[in-house]
Amino acid sequence: MVPEPCSGKTPSRSPTTVPMVECMTSYESSDAAVPARDLRVSYAERDHVSALLNRHHLEGRLDGAELADRLAAVSTAVTRADLNSVVLDLPGAQDAVPTRDLLELTNTAGDLRRAGEWLVPPRVVVRSWFGNAHLDMRRARFVTGDVVVDVDIVIGNIDVRLPPGASVDITGVRAAVGTVRDRVGESASRGTPHVILVGGTQVGNVTAR
């Protein structure tokens, strides 16, 4: 269902600018409000961490009492944060619970939005037929140093906000009828994270800031 403009006004049809859609109903991803660390864990994830602890015990990093205590914590863990807490001081721990390599944000009509403390995987795909996309990464957690944002928007703008110290590559993204803007500015060195924009919009602007 395509929402009707609340004001009854016809949007501007300028060939180079698509107005931010303010009068349409906004649809957000259902899990946007739940940080990855607060997601509940499965039996398989508990088994995965238990196997890691047993390996570190065999390699001499944990004694028998420590292993028993940590395995008990694993058995009662509810969230990913609970599981990760038992391996934080072990080599190569990072996030003990595997994360997805791909995040797909799709919509037919309305806005797509991610903001706050969300987990950014190595690849983010944004697909929309009619509406704007807002990716605010200023407080996000990144799985890897390099992130590819694949844009596929028919009519609408995409705005990507980066954290301090980040860099962006816009050479692979296009706006058929619109403008691609890099407001981050050139840097003498590659930043962390480094965000690579690819794909583009048919009618709309692409902005990285």
C-alpha positions, 0 to 999 in steps of 0.5 A, a space after each residue: 500500500 502506497 501512503 498518501 501525502 498528509 498535506 495533499 501537496 505534490 512533491 517537487 519534481 526537480 530533476 536533481 533533487 528529491 525532497 525528503 519524504 516527510 508525509 509518508 508513514 515511516 517503517 523501521 526494521 523490527 529489530 532496530 531497537 534491540 542491540 546485537 549484544 542483547 539478543 537472546 542466544 540459542 543452544 548452538 551458540 552456548 555449545 559453541 562457547 563451551 567448545 571454546 572454553 574447553 579448548 582454552 582449558 586443554 591449552 593451559 589458559 584455564 584451570 579446572 575450577 575456572 573452566 567449571 565456573 565459566 561453563 556454569 555461566 554459559 549454561 545460564 547465559 541468556 544474551 550474547 553479552 552474557 556469553 561474550 563476557 566469559 571469554 573476553 580475557 581469552 585470545 582471539 575472543 572478540 565476539 564469541 557468538 558469530 554474527 551475520 555477514 550481511 544485513 538487508 534493509 528492504 522496503 516498498 514505500 516509506 523510510 528505512 532507518 538505522 541509528 543508535 548502537 546497532 551492529 554493522 556487518 561487513 555488508 549492508 544492502 539497502 533496497 527501496 522502491 519509494 522512500 528515503 534511507 538513513 544510516 546513522 553509524 556514529 554510535 554503531 559497532 562495526 564487525 570489520 574495518 571495511 564495510 560495503 553499503 550496497 544501495 538499490 533505491 528507485 525513488 528516494 535519497 540515502 544519507 549515511 552518517 559516519 563516526 569520527 575517524 571514518 573514511 568513505 569511498 563513493 567512486 562505485 555509487 551513482 545517482 542516475 537523476 540526482 547528486 552524489 555528495 561526499 561531505 566527509 572530505 578527503 583524508 591523507 590515510 584510510 580511516 577506520 571504519 572505511 565505508 564503501 558505497 556501491 549501487 545507487 539511486 534512479 531518482 534521488 541523492 546519495 550523501 555521505 557525511 
